[in-house]
């Protein structure tokens, strides 16, 4: 079982090393679409789920401390990549919101165009 998690840990180390270089470039592209950013985020989340399986396998064996430290470092890297992609998706989603939704969160008093009040104001003048 150690051979399984150790080879998968090495695979994740190689993958994360590549992703740390490529994800920021991809997320920084001016031509990046919201769908592309969301898909990248999904791929990173899938990588995290797979890495969680590696951690579970490691927990079932007596893994050396150096491997556990490497796994902790990789887990932090995966989480950073996920957070970065999630932030990009969120910011792009906010920019993609139609203008008609602006003000929907206002209380009814502030979002209301009550014609009666205006009519009363007009009469008092």
N, C-alpha and C positions, 0 to 999 in steps of 0.2 A: 504493500500500500504506500510505503514511503516513496517508492520509485514513481508512482502516479502523481502524488502531489509535488514532488521535487521537479519533475519535468514540466508540470503545469505552472509551477511557480517561476521557473526559468522562462517559459513562454510568455507569461505575464510581464516579467521584467523587460524582456525584449520589446513587447508590444507597447508598454507604457513609455519606454524610452523613446520610441518612435512617435507616439501620440503627443507627448510633451512638446515635441518639435512641431508637429503638423496641425494639431487642433487650434492653437492660437492663430496660425496662418489662415486656416480655413474660416475661422470665426471672424477674422479681420477683413476678409475679402469684401469689397464694395458691392460685388454682384451677388453675394450670398442671399438666398431667399429664406423666408421664414420656414418653409417646408424643409429645406436643406438643413437649417440649423436644428429644427426639431428632430429630424432623422439622425443627425450626428449625436444629439443628446440621447436618443433612444439606444443607439449603438453603444455609447459609453455606459449607459445603465445596464445593458446586457453584459458588458465586460465586468461590471461590478458584481452582478449576480453570479457570473462564472467564478470570479475571484473569491466570492463568499464560500462557494463550494470547496475551493482549494483550502481556505482557512478551516473549514469544517473537517476536511481530511487531515489537515495538520494537527488539529485538536485531538484526533483519534489516535495519534501516534506520539511518540516521545521525540518531537522535533528539536534539533539543536537550537540553542539561543540565537545563533547568527542567522538562521533561517527565519526565526520568529521576528527578529529585528528587520530583516529584509521585507518580510510580509507586511509589517506595520508601515514601513516606508512606502511600499507599493499601495497599500490601502489609502494612505494620505494622498498620494499622487492621483489615484483613481477618483477620490472624492473631490480633489481640486479641479480635475478635468470636468467632472459632472457639474460642479457648482458654476464653473465658467460657462459651460454650454447652456445651463439652465438660465443664467443671468442674460445671456445673449437672446435666447428664445423669449424670455419675459420682456426685454427691452424692445425687441422687434414686434412682439404682440401688442404692446402698448402703442407703438407708432402706427400699427396697422388698424387700430380702432377707428371706426368712422366718427366724424365730428358730431353726428347726431346723438351720440351717446354721452357727450359732455354734459354734465349737469344732472344726470340721472340719479346720482347719489345724494342730491340735495334734498333737504326736508321739503315736505309739501308746501310749507309756507313760502320758501324761497324759490321753489320751482313752479309756482302757481302764477298764472296770469289772470287774476280775478278782475273781470271787466266791471263788476259792481263797484269795487273800491275806486277804480279810476273815474267812474261816472260820478261817485260822491265827491271826489276831489275836484273834478271839473265844475260841479255845481257850486262848491264853496268859494270858488275864485271869483 
